């Protein structure tokens, strides 16, 4: 096993994070989000169900802090030295009377951070209130600072290596969606179809395989297409159903989303008209999206089309996307919604998803887009129209 990128790539990422830390006056930063840990050093393992952190300081680290049995993955998938890999004992796993963060607090004190100004991620799935409590109790002189999303905002701008990797993920997404289109037929169970989709995502191409997407593949069939995130089941697809797929591809933990819609039979005029509006809206978004445009202005281009067709969509239409682990592939930074006064930087990658969840049915169309100086570039090349399957 080897790290996903060259060491120079990770060194550059670390420099960018440290620049922001210095600007905020931080001595160190504690990360709990495995996506940020992976982005900073390459660490890749399904170990984030137990306490796992990374400490970023200004000169010596970063330091991986995790379970002893997972320290091997830090050796295999990163360029970290043995001194930068700090395992906690197995005896601390899932104990009611103590916590691995108590051990980590002791290590931080011994490493000279007992009175430092330390930032932490306050709104991630993986850094629990209990872990933070043990860190605070073990380091009473530390000045704790909410530094949520610090790394996320830094990694919003992608390197050439990251964009190349996401183009590979897009090839996998195309294969997965073609599998869905080819397999969607009346009588086919949702679970059987999605089994083929997942196999396609993992198999990838002859040149490279795929990873597990951070969002598992979604199938929105019939009435379930009126909601955004239903789980598959063993119900057969039926003639006359509209079926939306929100799939994707993942390469080196980099995710690319892709949503399309299939109709099993002759489409209703309502579906035809809605699909026309959504396709036109996607074109309007792509025409508006370029470096330095405000995210809210991109949404306004979409809203102008919806208004003309008399349609409504209450939710945002997109977000930044990249390296991620379950349960979400979004970066939690950019959001495309009304009034969002955040400029979109050059070399951001965003997932624009136009989901129309209607009364008893729904449809979706999405693209993952690389933002350039003057326009944007679709990463996946797949037809946007509603695919009609004749019964």
C-alpha positions in Angstrom: 0.0 0.0 0.0 1.1 3.6 -0.6 -0.3 7.0 0.0 -2.8 8.3 -2.6 -0.6 11.3 -3.6 3.0 12.3 -3.6 4.4 13.7 -0.4 4.8 17.1 -2.0 1.0 17.3 -2.4 0.4 16.6 1.3 3.2 19.1 2.2 1.5 21.8 0.2 -1.9 21.1 1.9 -0.3 21.3 5.3 1.4 24.6 4.5 -2.0 26.1 3.5 -3.7 24.9 6.7 -0.8 26.3 8.8 -1.1 29.7 7.1 -4.7 29.9 8.3 -3.8 28.7 11.7 -1.2 31.4 12.1 -3.6 34.0 10.9 -6.0 33.0 13.6 -3.3 32.8 16.3 -3.7 29.0 16.8 -0.8 26.9 18.2 -2.5 23.7 17.2 -5.6 22.2 15.7 -7.5 19.0 16.6 -9.4 17.3 13.8 -12.0 14.6 14.2 -13.3 14.5 10.6 -11.7 11.5 8.8 -12.1 13.4 5.5 -9.9 16.2 6.8 -7.4 13.7 8.2 -7.3 11.9 4.9 -6.9 15.1 3.0 -4.0 16.2 5.2 -1.9 13.1 5.3 -3.6 10.3 3.2 -4.7 8.2 6.2 -7.3 5.7 4.9 -9.0 3.0 7.0 -12.5 2.2 8.3 -11.4 3.1 11.8 -13.4 6.3 12.5 -16.1 4.4 14.4 -13.8 4.7 17.5 -12.2 7.9 18.6 -9.6 9.1 16.2 -8.0 12.5 15.8 -5.2 14.4 14.1 -3.2 17.2 15.8 -1.8 19.8 13.5 0.8 22.1 15.0 2.9 24.7 13.4 6.2 22.9 13.0 6.5 19.3 14.0 3.4 17.4 13.0 0.9 16.5 11.9 0.3 13.7 14.4 -2.2 10.9 14.0 -3.9 9.9 17.2 -5.8 6.7 17.1 -6.5 3.1 18.1 -3.5 0.8 18.5 -4.8 -1.8 16.1 -5.2 0.9 13.4 -1.7 2.4 13.7 -0.6 0.0 10.9 -2.8 1.8 8.4 -1.1 5.1 9.4 2.2 3.5 8.4 0.9 2.1 5.2 -1.2 4.9 3.8 0.7 8.1 4.9 4.2 9.6 4.9 4.0 10.1 8.7 7.1 9.1 10.7 6.8 6.7 13.7 7.1 9.7 16.0 4.0 11.2 14.3 1.8 8.1 14.9 0.4 8.1 18.4 -1.7 5.0 19.2 -3.8 4.7 22.3 -4.1 1.3 24.2 -6.8 -1.2 23.2 -7.8 -1.3 26.9 -9.4 2.2 26.4 -11.9 1.1 23.7 -15.6 1.5 24.6 -15.1 2.0 28.3 -17.7 3.6 30.5 -15.2 4.7 33.1 -12.7 6.4 30.9 -12.1 7.5 27.3 -9.2 7.5 24.7 -9.3 11.3 24.8 -8.0 11.1 28.4 -4.9 9.3 27.0 -4.6 11.8 24.2 -4.9 14.7 26.6 -1.9 13.3 28.5 0.1 12.9 25.4 -0.7 16.5 24.4 0.4 17.8 27.8 3.7 15.8 27.5 4.2 17.2 24.0 4.1 20.7 25.3 0.5 21.7 24.4 -0.7 21.9 28.0 -1.2 25.7 27.9 -1.6 26.2 24.1 -4.3 27.9 22.1 -5.9 24.9 20.3 -8.6 24.9 17.7 -11.1 22.1 17.4 -13.9 20.9 15.1 -17.2 21.6 16.9 -19.7 20.2 14.4 -18.4 16.9 13.0 -20.0 13.5 13.4 -16.8 11.9 14.7 -15.6 14.2 17.6 -18.1 13.5 20.4 -19.0 15.8 23.3 -17.6 13.1 25.6 -14.2 13.2 23.8 -14.1 16.9 24.0 -15.0 16.8 27.7 -12.1 14.5 28.5 -9.7 16.7 26.5 -10.9 19.8 28.4 -10.6 18.1 31.7 -7.1 16.8 30.9 -5.9 20.1 29.6 -7.4 22.7 31.9 -5.0 25.5 30.9 -5.6 25.2 27.2 -7.4 28.0 25.4 -9.9 26.1 23.3 -11.1 27.8 20.2 -13.9 26.8 17.9 -12.2 26.2 14.5 -14.9 24.3 12.8 -14.5 23.9 9.0 -11.1 25.5 9.0 -9.6 22.7 6.9 -12.8 22.3 4.9 -12.6 25.8 3.6 -8.9 25.3 2.7 -9.6 22.2 0.7 -12.4 23.9 -1.2 -9.8 24.8 -3.8 -8.5 21.7 -5.5 -5.1 20.9 -6.9 -4.4 19.5 -10.3 -3.8 16.1 -8.7 -7.2 16.3 -7.0 -9.1 17.3 -10.1 -7.4 14.5 -12.1 -8.5 12.0 -9.4 -12.0 13.3 -9.5 -12.1 12.9 -13.3 -11.3 9.2 -12.7 -14.2 9.1 -10.1 -16.4 10.6 -12.8 -15.6 7.7 -15.2 -16.8 5.3 -12.5 -19.9 7.4 -11.9 -20.7 7.1 -15.6 -20.4 3.3 -15.5 -22.6 3.1 -12.4 -25.3 5.2 -14.0 -25.2 3.2 -17.2 -25.6 0.1 -15.1 -28.7 1.6 -13.6 -30.2 2.7 -16.9 -29.5 -0.8 -18.4 -31.0 -2.6 -15.5 -34.1 -0.5 -14.7 -37.0 -2.6 -15.9 -40.5 -3.5 -14.6 -40.2 -6.5 -12.3 -36.6 -6.0 -11.3 -36.2 -5.7 -7.5 -34.6 -2.5 -6.3 -32.1 -4.4 -4.2 -31.0 -6.5 -7.2 -30.5 -3.4 -9.4 -28.6 -1.6 -6.7 -26.4 -4.6 -6.1 -25.3 -4.3 -9.7 -24.7 -0.6 -9.3 -22.6 -1.1 -6.2 -20.6 -3.8 -8.0 -20.0 -1.4 -10.9 -18.9 1.4 -8.5 -16.3 -0.9 -6.9 -15.1 -2.6 -10.0 -14.5 0.7 -11.8 -12.6 0.5 -15.0 -9.9 -1.9 -16.3 -7.3 0.8 -15.5 -8.5 1.7 -11.9 -11.0 0.5 -9.4 -13.4 2.4 -7.2 -13.9 3.0 -3.5 -17.1 3.1 -1.5 -18.9 6.3 -2.1 -19.5 8.4 1.0 -23.2 8.4 0.2 -24.5 5.0 -0.7 -26.4 4.8 -4.0 -29.9 6.1 -3.8 -32.9 4.9 -5.8 -36.1 6.9 -5.7 -38.9 4.8 -7.3 -42.5 5.7 -7.7 -44.0 7.3 -4.6 -40.6 7.1 -2.8 -39.3 9.6 -5.5 -41.3 12.3 -3.7 -38.6 12.3 -0.9 -34.9 13.0 -1.2 -33.0 10.1 0.5 -35.0 6.8 0.6 -33.2 3.5 1.1 -33.5 0.7 -1.4 -35.7 -2.3 -0.6 -36.8 -5.5 -2.2 -39.8 -4.1 -4.0 -39.9 -4.7 -7.8 -40.0 -1.7 -10.1 -43.3 -1.2 -11.8 -44.5 -0.1 -15.2 -45.4 3.6 -15.2 -43.0 4.5 -12.4 -40.6 7.4 -12.6 -37.3 6.3 -11.0 -34.5 8.7 -10.0 -31.0 7.6 -9.2 -28.5 9.5 -7.2 -25.3 7.6 -7.7 -21.6 8.5 -7.9 -18.1 7.3 -8.3 -15.3 7.4 -5.8 -11.5 7.2 -6.4 -8.9 7.5 -3.7 -11.8 8.7 -1.4 -12.7 11.5 -3.8 -16.4 11.5 -4.7 -18.2 12.6 -7.8 -22.0 12.7 -7.7 -24.3 12.0 -10.6 -28.1 11.9 -10.6 -30.4 11.0 -13.5 -34.0 9.9 -14.0 -35.6 6.9 -15.8 -39.3 6.5 -16.6 -40.7 3.0 -17.2 -43.2 3.5 -19.9 -44.9 6.5 -21.5 -44.2 9.7 -19.6 -46.9 12.0 -18.4 -47.0 15.6 -19.7 -46.2 16.8 -16.2 -42.9 14.8 -16.2 -42.1 16.0 -19.7 -42.6 19.6 -18.7 -40.8 19.3 -15.4 -37.8 17.6 -17.1 -37.7 20.3 -19.7 -37.6 23.0 -17.0 -34.9 21.1 -15.0 -32.6 20.6 -18.0 -33.0 24.3 -18.9 -32.3 25.2 -15.3 -29.1 23.1 -15.3 -27.9 24.9 -18.5 -28.6 28.2 -16.8 -26.6 27.2 -13.7 -23.7 26.1 -15.9 -23.8 29.3 -17.9 -23.7 31.3 -14.6 -21.0 29.3 -12.8 -17.5 30.5 -13.0 -14.7 31.7 -10.6 -15.6 34.6 -8.3 -19.4 34.5 -9.0 -21.5 34.5 -5.8 -23.1 31.2 -5.0 -26.4 33.1 -4.5 -26.2 34.5 -8.1 -25.8 31.0 -9.4 -29.0 30.0 -7.6 -30.7 33.0 -9.0 -30.1 31.8 -12.6 -31.9 28.5 -11.7 -34.7 30.3 -9.9 -35.3 32.5 -13.0 -36.0 29.4 -15.0 -38.3 27.9 -12.3 -40.3 31.1 -12.1 -41.0 31.0 -15.8 -42.3 27.4 -15.5 -44.3 28.1 -12.3 -42.3 25.5 -10.3 -40.9 25.7 -6.8 -37.9 24.1 -5.1 -37.3 25.0 -1.4 -33.9 23.3 -0.9 -30.5 24.4 -2.0 -29.3 23.3 -5.4 -25.7 22.3 -4.7 -22.6 22.2 -2.6 -18.9 21.6 -2.8 -17.7 18.0 -3.0 -14.4 16.1 -2.7 -12.7 13.7 -0.4 -15.2 12.2 2.0 -16.2 9.3 4.2 -19.7 8.2 5.2 -22.2 9.6 5.8 -21.8 12.6 3.5 -19.7 13.5 0.4 -20.3 17.2 0.7 -17.6 19.5 2.2 -20.0 21.6 4.3 -18.7 24.9 2.9 -20.2 26.2 -0.3 -24.0 26.1 -0.6 -26.0 27.3 -3.6 -29.1 28.9 -2.2 -30.8 32.3 -2.3 -28.7 35.2 -1.0 -25.5 33.2 -0.4 -22.9 35.9 -0.7 -19.9 33.6 -0.9 -17.8 33.8 -4.0 -17.0 30.5 -5.7 -13.2 30.1 -6.1 -11.4 28.9 -9.1 -10.8 25.1 -9.0 -13.6 24.4 -6.6 -15.6 21.3 -7.5 -19.3 21.4 -6.8 -22.2 19.0 -7.1 -25.3 20.8 -8.6 -28.3 18.6 -7.8 -31.7 19.6 -9.1 -34.0 17.3 -7.3 -37.7 17.9 -7.8 -39.6 16.0 -5.2 -43.3 16.4 -6.1 -46.6 15.1 -4.8 -46.3 11.3 -5.2 -43.4 11.4 -7.6 -40.1 13.1 -8.3 -37.1 13.4 -10.6 -33.5 14.4 -10.3 -30.7 15.7 -12.5 -27.2 16.5 -11.2 -23.7 17.3 -12.4 -20.4 17.6 -10.7 -18.7 20.6 -12.1 -15.1 21.9 -12.0 -15.1 25.7 -11.7 -12.6 27.4 -14.0 -11.7 31.1 -14.5 -14.3 31.7 -17.2 -16.8 28.9 -17.0 -17.3 25.4 -15.5 -16.5 21.9 -16.8 -18.7 18.8 -16.4 -16.6 16.0 -14.9 -19.0 13.2 -16.1 -20.2 12.8 -19.6 -23.6 11.3 -19.5 -26.9 12.2 -21.2 -29.1 14.5 -19.2 -32.5 13.6 -20.6 -35.1 11.4 -18.8 -34.3 7.9 -20.1 -37.5 6.2 -21.3 -37.8 2.4 -20.9 -40.6 1.0 -23.0 -42.5 -1.8 -21.3 
